[in-house]
Amino acid sequence: MGADRREGGERRNRLMHALLTGSFRPRRRFLRRRDEARRLVDWHDSRWLAVVMLILILSTVDAMLTLALVAQGTASEANPVMEPLLRGGGLEFALWKLGLTAGGVVTLTVLARQRVFGWLTAGTLLYLILGIYTALIGYELVLLSA
């Protein structure tokens, strides 16, 4: 075999370069080798779009229900970071909540095949977040009807 003429190390290990290149010129739709299980792909399965859209919809519903419950005096915001934003009328609260949720789920979608916390994939974490939001909305509906 000839000498390895590549320069600059393994290009697939540069995360930001891979994300930017893959966003504007996607080429890698599937992993090609077993040892690539920890690499990123440029094209994601359509199920992640459905999961992310559901999470964002439920996050919006959660924000509206939280505002209604706080206005009713039935509940208070449990998150100490978000609680001061409720005092401004709710618009800042809703925008920050949706923005932070969107940023988080986009990041988890890009990293869907990667392991987080050592044993859990980011894709599985997206499903867990969807389940938690579903349970939270159910709880808030019960509070609202009481």
C-alpha positions in Angstrom: 0.0 0.0 0.0 1.1 3.6 -0.6 1.8 6.1 2.0 -1.1 7.9 3.6 -1.1 11.4 1.9 -4.0 12.9 3.9 -3.2 16.1 5.9 -4.7 17.5 9.0 -6.0 14.4 10.7 -9.4 12.7 10.5 -11.8 15.2 8.9 -14.9 13.4 10.2 -13.9 14.2 13.8 -14.3 18.0 13.3 -17.9 18.4 14.6 -18.6 22.0 13.6 -17.1 21.6 10.1 -19.2 18.5 9.6 -22.4 20.2 10.8 -21.9 23.3 8.5 -20.8 21.3 5.5 -23.6 18.7 5.9 -26.2 21.4 6.4 -25.5 23.1 3.1 -24.2 20.2 1.0 -25.6 16.9 2.4 -23.9 13.8 1.1 -23.8 11.2 3.8 -27.2 9.6 4.3 -26.1 6.4 5.9 -23.2 5.1 7.9 -21.0 2.9 5.7 -18.9 1.0 8.2 -19.4 -0.4 11.7 -16.6 1.7 13.1 -18.6 4.8 12.1 -21.3 4.3 14.7 -20.2 7.5 16.5 -19.9 9.7 13.4 -22.5 12.2 12.1 -24.6 11.8 9.0 -25.9 14.7 6.9 -29.3 13.3 6.3 -31.7 12.3 9.1 -34.6 9.9 9.2 -38.0 11.6 8.8 -39.2 10.3 12.2 -37.0 12.8 13.9 -38.9 15.6 12.2 -42.2 14.2 13.5 -40.8 13.8 17.0 -39.3 17.3 17.0 -42.5 18.9 15.7 -44.6 17.1 18.3 -42.2 18.3 21.1 -42.4 21.9 19.8 -46.2 21.8 19.6 -46.4 20.3 23.1 -44.0 22.9 24.4 -46.2 25.7 23.0 -49.3 24.1 24.5 -47.4 23.8 27.8 -46.5 27.5 27.7 -50.1 28.5 27.1 -51.4 26.2 29.8 -48.8 27.5 32.2 -49.8 31.1 31.5 -53.5 30.2 32.0 -52.8 28.3 35.3 -50.7 31.1 36.7 -53.3 33.7 35.7 -55.9 31.6 37.4 -53.8 31.3 40.5 -54.0 27.5 40.4 -50.2 27.0 39.8 -46.9 28.7 39.7 -43.8 28.2 37.5 -41.5 25.6 39.0 -38.5 26.6 36.9 -36.7 29.4 38.8 -35.0 30.6 35.6 -38.3 31.0 33.7 -40.4 32.3 36.6 -39.3 35.9 36.4 -40.2 36.0 32.7 -43.9 35.3 33.6 -44.1 38.7 35.3 -43.6 40.4 32.0 -47.0 39.4 30.7 -46.1 36.0 29.3 -44.8 36.9 25.8 -41.2 36.8 26.8 -41.8 33.6 28.7 -43.4 31.9 25.7 -40.6 33.1 23.3 -37.8 32.0 25.6 -39.5 28.7 26.3 -40.0 27.9 22.6 -36.5 29.2 21.6 -34.7 27.1 24.3 -36.8 24.0 23.5 -36.2 24.4 19.7 -32.4 24.8 20.3 -32.3 21.7 22.4 -34.3 19.5 20.2 -32.4 20.6 17.1 -29.1 19.8 18.8 -30.4 16.4 19.9 -31.7 15.6 16.4 -28.3 16.4 14.9 -26.7 14.1 17.5 -29.5 11.5 17.4 -27.2 8.5 17.0 -24.7 9.7 19.5 -24.6 8.5 23.1 -25.3 10.9 25.8 -24.7 10.2 29.5 -22.7 7.2 28.3 -25.5 4.8 27.7 -28.5 6.7 26.2 -28.7 7.8 22.6 -29.8 11.4 21.9 -32.7 9.9 19.8 -34.0 7.9 22.8 -33.8 11.1 24.8 -36.0 12.9 22.3 -38.6 10.1 22.8 -38.3 10.5 26.5 -38.8 14.3 26.2 -41.9 13.7 24.1 -43.3 11.4 26.7 -42.6 13.8 29.5 -44.3 16.7 27.7 -47.3 14.5 27.0 -47.6 13.6 30.7 -47.1 17.3 31.7 -49.9 18.5 29.3 -52.2 15.8 30.8 -51.4 17.0 34.3 -51.9 20.7 33.4 -55.3 19.8 31.8 -56.3 18.1 35.0 -55.3 21.2 37.0 -57.1 23.5 34.6 -60.4 21.6 34.9 -60.2 21.4 38.7 
